[in-house]
């Protein structure tokens, strides 16, 4: 289930690998219409379940949003 942090929508997109494990991916979208952007990050780690990969992806997405929105 996607979560929203400010203007960002974070959604996990785990995918099953041929070996039966799962790879974590996260989509971080912002904006609307022609002004929208969507960043997809893929991670090298393998996870035993869809849920484990999704949790990791969401955590990474949250960390990314916190990093880019932190005052410098």
N, C-alpha and C positions, 0 to 999 in steps of 0.2 A: 504494500500500500504506500503510495507516495506521501511525502511530508512536505510542508511548506515552511520555509524560513525566510521571512521578509519577501523579497521579490523572486526568490529561488524556489523551484519545485524539484525535489530530490526523489528519484525513483530507482529502485534496485531492478536490475535486469539479469539475473543469474542465468547461465546456460549450462546444459549438461555436456560434459566432455565424452568422447568415445570410450574412455576407461570407466565411466560411471560416476566419476567425481563431478563437482560443479565448479565453474569459474565465476568469479564475482565481477559484475559490471555495474556502473551507476551512471544514470543520466541526470544532469543538472541543467535545468531549463530556466530561462527567464525571458521576460518581454512577451509581447503579443503580436500577432499578425506578421507583417514584413519586418518588424523590429525584433523578432524573437531570435534567441540563440539557444543552442542545445549542445552542451559539452558531454561527451561520453568517455568515461575512463574505464579501462580494462585492467585487471590485476592478474599477476602471474600465479598467485597462490591457488591451490586446489582445496576444495572443501567437501566433506562427506555428504552434505545435504543441501538442498535448495535453500532452506531457511538459514543455514549457517552462512552460505554465500551471500544471501540477501542482507543479513545483519551486518556483515563485514562491509558490504558495498554502501549501505546507508551510513554507517559510522564514518567511512572515508569521505562520503559526500558532505556530511555535516562538518567534518574537519576542514574540508576545502572551502566551504561557505564561510566558516568562522575566520579562516585565514584571509580571504579576500575582503571581508567586511570589517576586519579589525582596523581601528584607527592607527595610522602610522605616525 
